Amino acid sequence: MPLNFSRLDPNAVAPARKHAADAGVDVFANEAVTIWPFSFKVVHTGVTFEIPEGTVVFAWPKGRSNYLVGAGVIDAGYQGEILIKVVNPSWKFLHIQKGAAIAQLVQVPVICEPLRELPQSEIHAQISARGASGGIHTT
């Protein structure tokens, strides 16, 4: 099943995988951006995706561009433009050219169990039974 997208700006670079079997779909800056030292900026991509129900898309850094990307969770049902938060942790200005690959999007299945509030004593009792390591101890 294809991961559908649309260009919100006809001049936006279309998302692409470098290789057909890559997990990540590259997205590209739809504007030239300068990010001040120790700051961040939200960069427009000019595209939107139709994310299927039962999946989520995560925005991750790309290895070759090495931009520091802020946490990005894009839920099914989000219909807006894909925006990527790029962080500049250095003393120098960071210049991103229009059309530069800024992040990769990875689509994964998601489980959305209903939330249920329990008294704190019940939560801690369950955690204590499992032990601090997260496994069940059967000594």
C-alpha atoms as one frame of an Amber mdcrd trajectory, in Angstrom:
protein
   0.000   0.000   0.000   1.508   3.382  -0.949   2.196   6.175   1.518   0.288
   8.985  -0.193   1.533  12.565  -0.170   0.624  15.855  -1.796   2.674  18.934
  -2.555   1.132  21.969  -0.884   3.554  24.077  -2.887   3.999  22.949  -6.505
   7.703  23.869  -6.253   8.327  21.666  -3.189  10.742  18.762  -3.620   8.811
  15.496  -3.576   9.602  13.177  -0.638  11.718  10.210  -1.730  13.547   7.141
  -0.570  17.170   7.015  -1.661  16.792   3.241  -2.136  13.478   1.408  -2.578
  14.060  -0.730   0.544  15.035   2.178   2.843  12.807   2.643   5.880  13.168
   6.420   5.807  11.477   8.786   3.394  13.573  11.927   2.903  11.841  15.302
   3.228  13.360  18.520   1.984  13.448  22.158   3.038  10.964  24.223   1.071
  12.757  27.438   2.039  16.230  28.709   2.750  16.650  29.036   6.506  19.298
  30.473   8.801  19.220  29.265  12.391  20.949  31.319  15.068  23.443  29.619
  17.408  21.837  27.670  20.238  18.417  28.101  18.723  15.942  26.222  16.586
  13.622  26.877  13.697  10.653  25.047  12.257  11.397  24.330   8.611   8.613
  23.981   6.049   8.663  21.032   3.647   5.744  22.062   1.445   4.247  18.546
   1.589   1.580  16.682   3.496   1.010  12.942   3.931  -2.038  10.738   4.249
  -0.929   8.637   7.219  -2.957   5.424   7.432  -4.920   4.597  10.584  -2.932
   2.211  12.779   0.399   3.804  11.905   2.461   6.779  13.025   5.299   8.596
  11.289   8.414   9.616  13.216  10.735  12.375  12.025  14.387  11.391  12.464
  17.718  12.988  11.580  19.375  12.044   8.310  22.866  10.649   8.535  24.359
  12.605   5.649  22.971  16.030   6.592  23.516  15.532  10.317  20.908  18.138
  11.278  19.693  17.807  14.854  15.950  17.238  14.510  13.531  17.819  17.377
  11.226  14.995  18.395   8.587  14.489  15.771   5.518  12.292  16.039   3.010
  12.635  13.227  -0.230  10.832  13.981  -2.712   9.353  11.534  -5.327  11.965
  10.917  -2.874  14.889  10.866  -3.597  16.685   7.631  -1.270  19.658   7.774
   2.098  20.413   6.285   5.034  18.354   7.522   7.118  20.757   9.597  10.563
  19.792  10.881  12.119  21.390  13.956  15.840  21.761  13.318  18.067  22.608
  16.274  21.404  24.412  16.055  23.479  23.404  19.117  26.639  25.183  17.941
  28.234  28.620  18.211  27.932  29.133  14.436  24.949  30.096  12.321  23.389
  27.102  10.554  22.383  27.727   6.934  19.953  25.327   5.273  19.443  25.720
   1.547  16.062  25.310  -0.126  15.844  21.733  -1.398  18.255  20.332   1.220
  17.309  16.980   2.767  16.489  17.874   6.375  14.955  14.751   7.918  13.693
  11.292   7.215  10.216  10.064   8.046   9.779   6.493   9.239   6.299   4.949
   9.306   5.631   2.286  11.937   2.576   0.430  13.253   1.155   1.751  16.499
  -0.877   0.157  19.295  -3.377   2.509  20.940  -4.717   0.746  24.009  -7.350
   2.655  25.975  -6.109   4.566  29.013  -7.271   3.462  32.434  -6.469   5.295
  35.634  -5.519   3.126  38.614  -4.723   4.102  42.172  -1.003   4.673  42.681
  -0.858   1.745  45.102  -1.972  -0.664  42.358   0.550   0.675  39.838   3.428
   0.400  42.301   2.325  -3.070  43.371   2.536  -4.236  39.765   5.938  -2.598
  39.288   7.299  -4.104  42.519   6.194  -7.584  41.432   8.197  -7.215  38.231
  11.312  -5.915  39.912  13.505  -2.977  39.062  15.023  -4.691  36.014  11.652
  -4.918  34.272  11.604  -8.709  34.242   9.698 -11.104  36.468  11.913 -12.715
  39.103  11.239 -16.384  39.838  13.926 -17.181  42.383
